Amino acid sequence: MLKINNFIHRRIGGDSRLQAFRDVLEYNNLMLSTKICFGLGEGITFKYWLDNYSKIPQITITGRKQETEHILCKTLGIGLTEREETNTVKAKMILISRLDKQLPTIIDVDRNALEYIPDNLKYDINIVHSMVVIGYDEEKDTFAVMDSFSDDPIWISSNNIEKVRNSISILFPLKNRWYDFDFNNCKSYVTINKYYSSVKSVCINMKSKLFDTGITGMKNFFEEFNKTTKLLQNNNLNDTSKEAFKLNLQNIGMQIKYSEASNSFYRDMYADYLKRLYLFTDIEFFNKYSIKCNKIAIMWRKLGEQLCNESESLINKASYFLKVFSEIIDMEEEFFINLYEGLNQIYH
């Protein structure tokens, strides 16, 4: 049996990829919390896109950058390479070979195809899930993985590993992907300016003029739903369109509610990052904006809960969404503009 016995897993739930990367960094003697990893990786954002692959097009929204872990590794001087092996037999042997070298391996899987995920936690969004392979039992032909769903290793059959890494879902293009790290130029100490710079970059991203990104994206997203809600209120939607709109609202609620352990669309996680900057620097500015960010997190949490409330009518959900999301847009626009301007006075 191959097993990495000194691999430490500090479960946070929610964001599986951030969890996996944090655990692998600790295995390589970089002791960072998930909140620090998220902040240094400039994780927080807003972005949406339309999924045209399903029978009923669904809007997908995200509260964190997809490239967060790449930005984190670059900041820490760690080389990060995504690798892929389309041949399933070769892919399996690569995992076993890496375990033989005591290398924990982050892999991407289709969470809905995992045999141990309860049915009530399987849904048509957030398909991609990350875990760390830390063991292999040749007799039973099973792999041990560390997953954000569990505090302890989970043993999965080799067949299920192959299935989840080669999902037939059209929303899962990451066939047999894993991640390689190069720690040769890793920085053991990150200067405080790197922390300041990470906050500034987040503010610039949120002030982006891109149609689907940041505050601009939130405003355009709002307008799209406002148009459809008016058609609904005026009874100008047919049954198929109503059902599509209902599914979109449900999926958006689930994306918010299940995006991160505190169900706050990552705003709570970023508030904690700013709080830690306050504790590092004793600069009250960061404490002030941590509190403001927490208030935004509460609004996101309420929005996710309400959109997942099955007892509410479609028109009530749509009206509530527009009301609360409008408030969130105003709060976030003020937050990121003032955070950026205030930071310029501290960090140049």
Buried (B, 14 or more C-beta within 10 A) or exposed (E): EBBBEEBEBEBBBBBBBBBBBBBBBBBEEBEBBBBBBBBBBBBBBBBBEEBEEEEEEBBBBBBBBEEBBBBBBBBBBBEBEEEEBEEBEEBBEBBBEBBEEBBBBBBBBBBBBBEEBEEEEEBBBBBBBBBBBBBBBEEEEBBBBBBBBBEEBBBBEBEBBBBBBBBEEEBBEBBBBBBEBEBEEBEEEBEEEEBBBBBBEBBEBBBBEEEBBBBBBBEBBBEEBBEBBEBBEEEEBEEEBBEBBBBBBBBBBBBBBBBBBBBBBBBBBBBBBBBBBBEEBEBEBBBBBBEBBBEBBBBBBBBBEBBBEEEBEBEEBBBBBBEBBBEBBEBBBEBBBBBBEBBEEEEE
